[in-house]
Amino acid sequence: MTTSRILCMKFPSFPRHLKLVALIAFALLNAPILINYTLHEFSVSDAEYAERLGSFLGGYFGSFFALFSVFLLYLTLKSQELAIKEQALANSQQSFETKYFELIRMHRDNVLEIGMKGRSGRGVFVKMLQELREALRIIRQVAEKYNAHLSERQLQHIAYYCLFFGVGPNSSRMLKVSLLSHFDEGLIDSVEAELGREEVKESVRREGKFAYKPFEGHQSRLGHYYRHLYQMVKYVHEQPPEIVRDKYRHVKTIRAQLSTHEQALLLINSLTPIGGAWWRMGFIASYGLVKNLPRYFFDSSVEFDPCGLKEFPARYFEWDKSNSLSKGFAQVGDDGPPPSSLNATADPSTRAARSG
């Protein structure tokens, strides 16, 4: 192994100083010429010549060796500086991974702790979605009686707020304050009155086989759940690229924790003002957080069709990619983000975040 290769292995910045090394080598190689010149110029006694020659060589070569020692010291310090930076980066990456997996563990614990009469864990989201659909059915009937022409998205907005806040002494106040800035007051009063009727609640409870009284609200369950989920995705999103090179892969692991019903409620939550930050920050589109929803999970005749939402990029859902592949289009697998959302992620430093 050559000396230059050894120096390059020991000092990574060595190649950048080859010019200085070449200069030193050139000087050392030309030293014999100077020595030979000295032999011809000095015509004195051997003792005096030896004394002068020794002084000359000591001063000549000593200076170069001193300079070379300084150069090696510089390389050593630069190498140590680089090692310190690399160690700091490794520590930051390890710190991120530790907190990242701790957040996932906390999310799993949060899901397990969600409970209500007759259900716990992920099973709660199944009943919540069923309750949302019952509220949507009743709200549609009220809107027809009130002669209010609402889109399916507007109906979903009201239904989700009724699911989230509920109706009751305190719940109705928060429900009305949240909806009156978007809808007619008379319509909201009619919806609140209809969902608050005990006979309506009992009928829905009996027919839907609910173990609890519906339309009482789930703010205490969903509020904490979505705040933590949002902050978990945001934590990955805000990491610099030198810490997290593949953010999509990390968020994909988070998405893998969500059941189909969780993704469905997350989508509906994101389409309302209290969950709008999911779209403003680009999380839904860029990281495919609800891409696993089945094709006909929502009944487009009485709910809404996700394909009709302009917020989704082309070939967003898994089933949509499969259809494109069968038609001769290139497939973007689950290991990569939706093709139209690669640059859709917003800058968190310039946009205010608000979790639903």
C-alpha positions in Angstrom: 0.0 0.0 0.0 1.5 3.4 -1.0 2.1 6.2 1.4 -0.5 8.5 -0.3 -3.2 5.8 0.1 -2.3 5.4 3.8 -2.5 9.2 4.3 -5.9 9.3 2.5 -7.3 6.6 4.7 -6.0 8.3 7.9 -6.8 11.8 6.8 -9.9 12.1 4.5 -9.1 15.7 3.6 -5.6 14.7 2.3 -6.4 14.9 -1.4 -7.3 18.6 -1.1 -3.7 19.4 0.0 -1.8 17.5 -2.7 -0.4 20.8 -4.1 1.3 21.5 -0.8 2.7 18.0 -0.6 4.0 18.2 -4.2 5.7 21.5 -3.4 7.4 20.0 -0.3 8.5 17.0 -2.4 9.9 19.2 -5.1 11.9 21.2 -2.6 13.3 18.0 -1.1 14.2 16.5 -4.4 16.1 19.7 -5.5 18.1 19.8 -2.2 21.0 17.7 -3.7 21.4 20.3 -6.4 22.0 22.9 -3.7 24.3 20.6 -1.8 26.3 20.0 -4.9 26.5 23.7 -5.5 27.8 24.2 -2.0 30.5 21.5 -2.5 31.9 23.5 -5.5 31.6 27.0 -4.0 33.3 26.3 -0.7 37.1 25.9 -0.9 38.0 25.8 2.7 39.3 23.2 5.1 37.4 20.1 5.7 36.5 21.0 9.3 35.2 24.4 8.4 33.3 22.9 5.4 31.8 20.2 7.5 30.6 22.8 10.0 29.1 25.0 7.4 27.5 22.0 5.6 26.0 20.8 8.8 24.5 24.2 9.6 23.2 24.4 6.0 21.6 21.0 6.1 20.1 21.5 9.5 18.5 24.8 8.6 17.4 23.6 5.2 15.8 20.3 6.0 14.8 21.3 9.5 12.5 24.0 8.1 10.8 21.6 5.7 10.3 19.0 8.4 8.9 21.6 10.7 6.5 22.8 7.9 5.5 19.2 7.2 4.8 18.6 10.9 2.5 21.6 10.9 0.8 20.3 7.9 0.2 16.9 9.5 -1.1 18.6 12.6 -3.6 20.6 10.5 -4.8 17.4 8.8 -5.2 15.7 12.2 -7.3 18.6 13.5 -9.4 18.6 10.4 -9.9 14.9 10.7 -11.0 15.2 14.3 -13.4 18.0 13.3 -15.0 15.8 10.7 -15.2 12.9 13.1 -17.0 15.1 15.7 -19.5 16.3 13.0 -20.1 12.7 11.9 -20.6 11.6 15.5 -23.0 14.5 16.2 -25.0 13.6 13.1 -25.1 9.9 14.2 -26.3 11.0 17.6 -29.1 13.2 16.1 -30.2 10.3 13.9 -30.3 7.9 16.8 -32.2 10.5 18.9 -34.8 10.8 16.1 -35.2 7.0 15.7 -35.6 6.7 19.5 -38.3 9.3 19.7 -40.0 8.1 16.5 -40.5 4.6 17.8 -41.6 5.9 21.1 -44.3 8.0 19.4 -45.5 4.9 17.5 -45.6 3.0 20.8 -47.6 5.8 22.4 -50.0 5.8 19.4 -50.6 2.1 19.9 -51.3 2.7 23.6 -53.7 5.5 22.8 -55.7 3.3 20.5 -55.8 0.5 23.0 -57.0 2.9 25.7 -59.9 4.2 23.5 -63.0 2.5 24.8 -66.7 2.9 25.2 -69.4 0.5 26.4 -69.2 -2.7 24.4 -66.1 -1.8 22.4 -62.4 -1.0 22.9 -59.3 -0.4 20.7 -59.8 -0.3 16.9 -63.3 -1.7 17.2 -64.4 1.7 18.5 -63.7 3.3 15.1 -66.0 0.8 13.5 -68.9 1.9 15.7 -68.0 5.6 15.3 -68.2 5.3 11.6 -71.5 3.5 11.8 -72.8 6.3 14.1 -71.5 8.9 11.7 -73.5 7.3 8.9 -76.6 7.3 11.0 -76.2 11.0 11.8 -75.7 11.6 8.1 -78.9 9.9 7.2 -80.9 11.9 9.8 -79.2 15.2 8.8 -80.1 14.6 5.1 -83.7 14.2 6.1 -83.7 17.4 8.2 -82.1 19.3 5.3 -84.7 18.1 2.9 -87.5 19.2 5.3 -85.7 22.5 5.8 -85.4 22.8 2.0 -81.6 23.3 2.3 -79.6 22.4 -0.7 -76.4 21.0 0.6 -73.6 19.1 -1.1 -72.5 15.7 0.1 -69.3 17.3 1.5 -71.4 19.8 3.5 -73.6 17.1 4.8 -70.4 15.2 5.9 -69.1 18.3 7.6 -72.3 18.6 9.7 -72.4 14.9 10.4 -68.8 14.7 11.6 -69.2 17.7 13.9 -72.3 16.0 15.4 -70.2 12.9 15.9 -67.3 14.8 17.3 -69.1 17.3 19.6 -72.4 15.4 20.1 -75.7 17.0 21.3 -76.5 17.8 24.9 -76.3 20.6 27.5 -72.6 21.4 26.8 -72.1 19.6 23.6 -74.8 21.5 21.7 -73.2 24.8 22.6 -69.9 23.8 21.1 -71.6 22.2 18.1 -73.6 25.3 17.2 -70.6 27.7 17.7 -68.6 25.5 15.3 -71.2 25.2 12.6 -73.0 28.6 12.6 -70.2 30.3 10.8 -70.7 27.9 7.9 -74.5 27.1 7.8 -77.8 28.6 8.5 -78.7 28.9 12.1 -82.2 27.5 11.6 -80.9 24.4 9.9 -78.4 23.8 12.7 -81.0 24.2 15.4 -83.3 21.7 13.6 -80.4 19.2 13.3 -79.5 19.6 17.0 -83.1 19.2 18.0 -83.7 16.1 15.9 -80.5 14.3 17.1 -81.2 15.3 20.7 -84.6 13.6 20.8 -84.5 10.6 23.1 -86.8 8.6 20.9 -84.4 9.1 17.9 -81.4 8.1 20.0 -83.1 5.0 21.3 -84.3 4.0 17.8 -80.8 4.4 16.4 -79.3 2.6 19.3 -81.6 -0.3 19.0 -81.5 -0.7 15.2 -77.7 -0.1 15.0 -77.1 -2.4 17.9 -75.1 0.2 19.8 -74.2 -0.7 23.3 -74.1 3.0 24.2 -76.4 6.0 23.5 -75.4 7.6 20.2 -74.9 11.3 19.4 -73.4 12.0 22.8 -70.1 13.0 21.3 -66.6 11.6 21.1 -64.5 14.7 21.5 -62.6 13.2 24.5 -61.6 10.2 22.4 -61.0 11.6 18.9 -59.4 14.9 20.0 -56.5 13.3 21.8 -56.1 10.6 19.1 -55.9 13.1 16.2 -53.6 15.5 18.0 -51.1 12.8 18.7 -51.3 11.3 15.2 -50.9 14.7 13.6 -47.9 15.6 15.8 -46.3 12.2 15.0 -46.5 12.8 11.2 -45.4 16.4 11.6 -42.3 15.3 13.7 -41.1 13.2 10.8 -42.0 15.9 8.2 -40.0 18.6 9.9 -36.7 16.7 10.2 -33.9 17.9 8.0 -32.9 15.6 5.1 -29.5 14.8 6.7 -31.4 13.3 9.7 -34.2 11.5 7.8 -33.4 10.8 4.1 -36.7 8.9 3.4 -39.5 10.6 5.2 -42.2 8.8 3.1 -40.9 5.4 4.4 -41.2 6.6 8.0 -44.7 8.0 7.6 -45.6 4.8 5.7 -44.8 2.9 9.0 -47.2 5.3 10.8 -49.9 4.7 8.2 -49.5 0.9 8.7 -50.8 1.4 12.2 -54.1 2.7 10.9 -57.0 0.3 10.2 -59.4 0.9 7.3 -62.0 2.6 9.5 -59.3 4.8 11.1 -58.2 5.9 7.6 -61.9 6.6 6.7 -62.5 8.8 9.7 -59.2 10.5 9.2 -60.2 11.4 5.7 -63.6 12.8 6.8 -61.9 14.7 9.7 -59.4 16.2 7.2 -62.2 17.5 5.0 -63.6 19.6 7.9 -62.2 22.9 9.2 -61.0 21.3 12.5 -58.8 18.8 10.5 -57.9 21.1 7.6 -54.2 21.2 8.6 -53.8 17.7 7.2 -54.3 19.1 3.7 -52.7 22.5 4.3 -49.5 20.8 5.4 -49.7 18.3 2.5 -49.7 15.3 4.7 -52.7 13.5 3.2 -51.5 13.9 -0.4 -47.8 13.7 0.0 -47.6 10.7 2.4 -50.6 8.7 1.2 -52.2 8.5 4.6 -55.5 7.2 3.4 -54.4 5.5 0.2 -55.4 2.1 1.5 -59.1 2.8 1.5 -61.0 0.2 -0.6 -62.6 1.3 -3.8 -66.2 1.2 -2.7 -65.8 1.7 1.0 -67.9 4.9 0.8 -71.3 4.6 -0.8 -71.2 7.4 -3.4 -75.0 7.5 -3.7 -75.5 8.5 0.0 -72.1 9.5 1.2 -69.3 10.8 -1.2 -66.9 9.4 -3.7 -63.2 10.1 -2.7 -62.4 9.9 -6.4 -64.4 13.1 -6.9 -62.2 15.1 -4.5 -60.0 17.5 -6.3 -57.5 17.4 -3.4 -56.2 14.0 -4.3 -53.4 13.7 -6.9 -53.8 11.3 -9.9 -53.5 7.5 -9.1 -53.5 8.2 -5.4 -55.2 5.1 -4.1 -53.8 1.6 -4.3 -56.7 0.3 -6.4 -56.3 3.3 -8.8 -52.7 2.3 -9.4 -53.7 -1.3 -10.1 -56.3 -0.1 -12.7 -53.6 2.1 -14.3 -51.2 -0.8 -14.6 -53.8 -2.9 -16.2 -54.4 -0.2 -18.8 -50.7 0.0 -19.7 -49.6 2.8 -17.4 -46.5 2.6 -15.2 -47.3 1.5 -11.7 -46.1 3.5 -8.7 -45.9 0.9 -5.9 -46.7 1.3 -2.2 -43.0 2.0 -1.5 -43.3 5.4 -3.1 -45.5 8.5 -2.8 -48.2 9.4 -5.2 -46.6 10.8 -8.4 -48.3 14.1 -8.4 -47.6 14.9 -4.7 -43.8 14.6 -4.6 -43.5 18.4 -4.2 -46.8 19.0 -2.5 -45.5 19.1 1.1 -45.8 22.5 2.5 -43.1 24.3 4.5 -44.0 24.0 8.1 -42.0 27.2 9.0 -44.4 29.3 6.9 -47.7 27.7 7.6 -49.6 27.5 10.9 -50.5 24.0 11.9 -53.7 23.0 13.6 -54.6 19.4 14.3 -58.1 18.1 14.1 
